[in-house]
């Protein structure tokens, strides 16, 4: 039987020889930074209460009919924990890997901005579910950037565009909404460029929500190797060129990148 050390060595060799790398990350990527996941036994959307909260505040409904309440709950429950979170060793490992492979991209389903906070090239990070680092007005979609201000008010701000004055919401994708076109096109293009010998690393996501979940399938179809870093095997184990490394972002990624750095010397 292949041991963990054998698999680590195999994956490191594949990465060291890859021309292009795409890292596809989900909520598990940031779990060790203290940001809660949405699904699973302790997920924010778990149970009856979670379903009710999701139906109201996780969709445009609550933001349309109770924008003030939606904003204050967003600040307390969602935004402030993200504001206070710091990148973990997994985020830092990806910054190091990017230095070894300049043609590396990160496609993230997370809205926390921790990849950029860790030092990843923002031009190579595609946030397919948007970001809480920006807000936009509910009525017209005007972008409102708080810039360096991170202590956002609990009372919903108003859009400053003349004649609008709509209340604001985070510039991230709510359930039932489409993905941001520019971010999705960038993610899709990065994935389509992968070919035999290239790699997609899947970290901290079961990838159950489409269309984002279709990206690993596209990568595998093009001949790229999938390296799965999750506590359990994902459904992508059915695809060709699949390697299960296991573990978590903050434990497995640093060890893997350490070995890649040794091979690239």
C-alpha positions in Angstrom: 0.0 0.0 0.0 1.2 3.5 -0.8 2.1 5.4 2.4 1.4 9.1 3.1 5.1 9.8 2.6 5.1 8.0 -0.7 2.1 10.0 -1.9 3.6 13.3 -0.6 6.7 12.6 -2.6 4.7 11.7 -5.7 2.6 14.9 -5.5 5.7 17.0 -4.9 7.5 15.6 -8.0 4.4 16.3 -10.1 4.2 19.9 -8.8 8.0 20.4 -9.3 7.7 19.4 -13.0 4.4 21.4 -13.7 4.5 24.4 -15.9 1.1 25.7 -14.7 -0.7 25.2 -11.4 -4.2 26.2 -10.4 -5.2 26.0 -6.7 -8.9 25.6 -6.2 -9.9 26.5 -2.6 -13.0 26.5 -0.5 -14.1 27.1 3.1 -11.7 24.5 4.5 -8.8 26.6 3.3 -9.7 29.3 5.9 -11.0 27.1 8.7 -7.7 27.1 10.5 -7.8 30.9 10.4 -10.9 30.7 12.6 -13.5 31.3 9.9 -16.4 28.9 10.2 -17.5 26.7 7.3 -21.0 26.7 5.9 -21.8 23.0 5.6 -21.1 20.1 7.8 -22.1 19.4 11.4 -21.0 22.9 12.7 -21.7 24.8 9.5 -23.5 28.1 9.6 -26.3 26.8 7.4 -26.7 23.5 9.4 -30.1 22.6 11.0 -33.4 24.3 11.0 -32.2 27.6 12.3 -29.4 27.6 9.7 -31.9 26.9 6.9 -34.1 29.9 8.0 -31.0 32.2 8.3 -29.9 31.1 4.8 -33.3 31.6 3.3 -33.5 35.2 4.6 -30.0 36.6 4.9 -28.2 34.3 2.4 -30.4 35.2 -0.5 -31.5 38.7 -1.8 -34.8 38.4 0.0 -33.7 39.5 3.4 -31.5 42.2 2.0 -34.4 43.6 0.0 -37.1 43.6 2.8 -35.0 44.1 5.9 -31.7 45.7 4.8 -30.9 47.3 8.1 -31.3 44.0 10.0 -29.4 42.1 7.3 -26.5 44.5 7.5 -26.2 44.5 11.3 -26.3 40.6 11.4 -23.8 40.5 8.5 -21.4 42.7 10.4 -21.7 40.8 13.7 -21.8 37.2 12.5 -19.9 37.3 9.2 -17.9 40.4 8.5 -16.2 41.0 11.8 -14.8 37.4 12.2 -13.4 37.7 8.7 -11.9 41.1 9.4 -10.1 39.8 12.4 -8.8 36.6 10.8 -5.2 36.1 9.7 -3.9 33.9 6.9 -2.8 30.5 8.1 0.2 28.4 7.1 -1.6 27.1 4.1 -2.2 30.5 2.7 1.5 31.3 3.3 2.6 28.1 1.6 0.7 29.0 -1.6 2.6 32.3 -1.7 5.8 30.4 -1.6 4.5 28.0 -4.3 3.6 31.0 -6.5 7.3 32.1 -6.4 8.3 28.7 -7.7 5.6 28.7 -10.5 4.9 32.2 -11.8 2.1 30.7 -14.0 0.1 29.8 -10.9 -3.5 30.9 -10.3 -5.8 30.6 -7.3 -9.5 30.1 -7.8 -11.3 30.6 -4.5 -14.9 30.2 -3.5 -14.0 32.1 -0.3 -14.9 35.8 0.1 -12.5 36.6 2.9 -9.5 37.9 0.9 -7.0 35.9 2.9 -5.1 34.8 -0.1 -4.3 38.4 -1.0 -3.7 39.3 2.7 -1.1 36.5 2.8 0.7 38.0 -0.2 -0.6 36.1 -3.2 -0.7 38.2 -6.5 -4.1 39.7 -6.6 -4.1 39.6 -10.4 -3.8 35.8 -10.2 -6.6 35.3 -7.6 -10.1 34.8 -8.9 -12.8 35.2 -6.3 -15.7 33.5 -8.0 -18.1 34.1 -5.1 -17.1 37.8 -4.7 -15.6 39.4 -1.7 -16.6 41.1 1.6 -13.7 43.6 1.0 -16.1 45.6 -1.1 -19.8 46.5 -0.8 -22.3 47.6 -3.4 -25.7 49.3 -3.2 -28.8 47.1 -3.3 -30.7 49.2 -5.9 -28.2 49.9 -8.6 -25.1 47.9 -7.8 -22.8 50.8 -7.3 -19.5 49.6 -5.9 -18.6 51.1 -2.5 -15.0 50.4 -1.4 -14.2 51.2 2.2 -10.4 51.1 1.3 -8.4 50.9 4.5 -11.4 51.3 6.8 -12.1 47.9 8.3 -14.3 48.8 11.2 -17.6 49.0 9.3 -20.6 50.5 11.0 -23.4 48.3 12.3 -26.0 50.7 10.9 -26.3 50.2 7.1 -24.5 52.9 5.2 -26.1 54.6 2.2 -24.7 54.8 -1.3 -23.0 58.1 -1.9 -23.9 58.3 -5.6 -26.0 61.3 -6.3 -29.7 60.4 -6.6 -29.2 56.8 -5.3 -28.8 56.7 -1.6 -29.6 53.0 -1.5 -28.6 50.8 1.4 -25.5 48.6 0.9 -24.8 44.9 0.9 -21.5 42.9 0.6 -20.2 42.5 -2.9 -20.4 38.7 -2.7 -22.6 36.2 -4.3 -25.8 35.3 -2.5 -27.7 32.1 -3.2 -29.8 32.3 -6.4 -27.4 35.0 -7.8 -25.0 34.6 -10.8 -21.2 34.6 -10.3 -19.3 37.8 -11.1 -18.6 37.6 -14.8 -15.0 38.9 -14.8 -13.9 36.6 -12.0 -15.6 33.5 -13.5 -14.1 34.1 -16.9 -10.6 34.5 -15.4 -11.1 31.3 -13.4 -12.3 29.4 -16.4 -9.5 30.6 -18.6 -6.9 29.6 -16.1 -8.4 26.1 -15.9 -8.7 25.8 -19.7 -5.0 26.5 -20.0 -4.1 23.4 -17.9 -2.9 20.4 -19.9 -1.1 17.1 -19.4 1.7 17.7 -16.9 0.0 20.6 -15.2 -1.8 20.5 -11.8 -4.9 21.6 -10.0 -4.7 21.4 -6.2 -8.1 21.1 -4.6 -8.0 22.4 -1.0 -10.7 22.5 1.6 -13.7 22.1 -0.6 -16.1 19.3 -1.4 -16.9 21.3 -4.6 -20.7 20.5 -4.6 -21.9 23.8 -6.0 -21.9 24.4 -9.7 -20.7 26.0 -11.9 -17.5 26.2 -9.8 -17.6 22.5 -9.1 -17.2 21.9 -12.8 -13.7 23.4 -12.9 -11.8 20.3 -11.5 -13.7 18.2 -14.0 -12.5 20.5 -16.8 -8.9 20.3 -15.6 -9.0 16.5 -15.5 -10.6 16.4 -18.9 -7.7 18.4 -20.3 -5.2 16.0 -18.8 -4.1 17.9 -15.6 -3.4 16.0 -12.4 -5.8 16.7 -9.5 -4.2 16.7 -6.0 -6.9 16.5 -3.4 -6.1 18.0 0.1 -9.2 17.4 2.1 -10.0 15.5 5.2 -12.0 13.0 3.1 -11.9 12.0 -0.5 -14.1 14.2 -2.7 -16.3 13.1 -5.6 -13.4 13.9 -8.0 -11.8 10.6 -7.0 -13.8 9.2 -10.0 -11.8 11.3 -12.4 -8.5 10.4 -14.2 -5.2 11.6 -12.8 -6.6 11.9 -9.3 -4.2 11.8 -6.3 -5.6 12.0 -2.7 -3.1 13.5 -0.3 -5.5 14.3 2.5 -5.0 16.5 5.6 -5.8 20.2 6.0 -4.6 23.3 4.4 -2.4 24.5 7.3 -0.8 21.1 7.8 -0.4 19.4 4.4 0.3 22.4 2.1 3.4 23.7 4.0 4.9 20.1 4.1 4.1 19.7 0.4 5.6 23.0 -0.7 8.7 22.4 1.5 9.4 19.3 -0.5 8.7 21.1 -3.8 11.2 23.8 -2.8 13.8 21.1 -2.1 13.3 19.6 -5.5 13.5 22.9 -7.3 16.9 23.9 -5.9 
